């Protein structure tokens, strides 16, 4: 487990984006797992800037989003279809036709089809992740099994509360989602975990230094062979032995 601490979000974003760009340089058909939420937005923008500056051909880069709310139309600006198009596709400069997002319609077989699509792509090379205040990854809430696969889940109350800021009313926040499972996520060849701000400090400390437990899904990350944490000083403030900021 590699822990990188930065004094600013901008520096963090440039460093995390650099790892993705390096992978694309090595493989023009790289497969990147795309997280939603506010944490990776600056990373996607930095990725796009670095790729343009390097004249990097990204026309073959493929993407798979982590999750989607259940019950929102893809055209809804609050859906993760819209978020991924706005933040990841536009920010990083990807071909929208090569980026897949889970089907939030609740259609039978949608989860299995998504798993198969990832397998057909050869698996994910680099998976971008955020971390929830309760330690969730994607929408794998506390209690999620380490070998779980893409499926429909109920959202924890803390997650609903955190996401309420994107909706006019708290009652409008979906209570279910479709998400890649922890087992799916951990099959990626490299994991990049992004955490910014003091609100994430407790979750980061629990994941990195606390007990490994299903009650903190991110604590399972320490079993992965190639995981990089990109955190700012505020998010690292709960660690007893945080590396010096870059």
N, C-alpha and C positions, 0 to 999 in steps of 0.2 A: 504494500500500500504506500503510495507516494502522496505526500501532503505538501501543497504549494500555497503559501500565504502571501497576499499582496496588499500593498498599502492603499490601492485604489481599485475600483471596479474596472476602470479602463485598462489598467495593466493586466488585471486578471483575464479580461476578455481577450486581449491580444495573445496572451500565452496559451490559453485554452484553444483559441482559434488556430494558432500555429500548429498544434498537434493534428488537428483535422486537416489542415492544408497539407501537412507533410504526408498524411495518409493518401490524400488525393494525388499528390505528386507521384507516389509509388504505384498507385492503381487508379487509372482514370475511370474505372467502373466501381469505385469504392461504394460501400453501403453504409450509410450513416443513420443511426437512430436519433430521432428528434424529440426532445422534450418540449413541453409547453410551459406556461407560467412566465413570470417576469425575470427569473434568474438568468436564462440563457439568451435573452434578447440581444444584449450587448455582444455576446459571443458570436451570434449569427451575423451581426453587422460587421464585426471585425473579420470574420471568416470571408465575407464578401469583399471587403477592402483588400485583404491580403491576396486573395485569389486574383482580383483585377490587377493589382500592382505587379503580380508575378506573371500576368498573361496566361493564367492557368485555364486550361480547357476543362470545364465542369459539365459538359453536355452529357456525359455518361454517368454522372454521380446519381446514385439512387438513395431514396430516403424512406424511412418508416417512422411514423409518429408513434409515440408511446400509448396514447389514449384518446378517448373522445367521450363527451357527455352522452348519455342516453336521452333521446327525445328531442334534441335540437336539430333543426334542418341544417344541412351543410352551408347554406347561404346565410344563416343567422350569424351576425358579426361576433356573437359570444361563443359560437361553436369552435372547437379546436380545428376543424377544417379551415375556418376563416383565420384563426390565429396562426396556424402553420403557414398558410399562403402569405400572410402579411409579414410575419416575423422571420420565418426560416427560409421559405422559398424566395421571397423578394430580398430579404436581408443578405442571405448567403449567395444569391444568384444561381439558384437551381432551376432545373426544368420541372415545372409543376406536374407534367405528365409522368415523371419518374418518382414522384413522392406519393406514397400511399398513407392513408389515414384510416383508422378503424371505423367500421360502419356503425354509427350510433342509432340506427333505426330499430334495433332489436330483432332484425331478421334472423331466422333460424340458420345456424351454420356459419354466421359471420365471423365468430371468433376462430373457429377451426380454419376457415378460409384465410384469415390473416396469418395464422401460424404457418400455413402451407406456403403462402406468398413469401414469407421471410426465409423459409427453407429453400424455396425455389431460387431465391436470389443468392444463395450461398451463405446465408447468415449475415449478421451485422458486424462490420469491422470496428466502428467506433460508435459507442452509444453515449449520447449526451443525456445527463440526468440532473434534475433538481432534487431537493429533499424537503419534505413537508415538515411543519413544526412538530408533528407527532412521529416523525421519522419515516413517513411513507415514501415510496418510490413509485413513480407513475401514480396509479390509484390503488396500489397495493397497501391497504391500511394495516394497522397493527393486528396481528393474528394471521396474516397471509402466510401460506405455506411456502417454504423455500423452493419447492419444485412446482409451484403453480404456473399455469399457462394462461394465454389470452382468454379472457372470460368477462362476463358481466358481474359487477360488484356493487354493493351498497356503499355510499360514501359516509365516512365518519363525520360526526357533528362538527369537530374541529376543522375538517376540510371544507365542509359547507360554509362555515363561518368565514374562513379565510378567503373563499372564492366569492363571497357575497359582494365584495367591492366591485366586481365586474357586472353586477346586475342592479337594476333599479330597486328591486325589493328582495329581501332575504328569501321570501317565499318563492321567488322565481328561480332560485338556484336548483339545478337538477340534483336529485338524491341518488342517482345511479349513473354508472359509467361503464364503458368497455375499456379494458386495459391489458397491455402485455403483462404476463405474470412474472414473478421473480425468477422462475426457472428460465423463462424466455429471455429476460434481461441479462441474466448472468451467463448466457451462452455467447454474448457479444465478446469479441476478441479484446476489446479495450473499453473501459468505462471512464468517462469524464464526469465528475460530480461537481456541480456549480452551487455554491452557497454564498449569499451576500446579505449582510446586515445582522444586527444584534438579535433580531427575532429568530434567527436560525441557530444561534450559538448553542442552546441547550440540545437541540437535535443533533448538531454536528458532534458535540462532545459525547453524547450517548452512543452515536454510531461508531465513533473512532476509539473511544476509551472505555465505554461502558460495557456491561455484560452483553454477550451475543444472545439475542432473544428474539422470538417472533413478535414480541410487543414493540420492537423497534426494527422494522424491516431493513432499514439502512445498515444496521449492525451486521447484517449478513454479507455486506460488501467486502469485509476483511478476508473472506474466503476466496475472493476472485484473484486470479493470477496477475492481473494487469489493471489496477484501478488507480486513477489519479484524482485527488481532491484539489479543486481550485477554489479557495476561500479567501475572503478579505479579512482584515484584522478584526472587525466586529464579529463576524461569524466564527472566528477562531478564538474569541475571548474566553470561551468556556473550557478550552483545552489546557491541561496542566503542563504540557510539554510541546507547545506549538512552535514550529520552526520560525525563525526570524522572517519578517516580511521582506519580499523582494523589492 
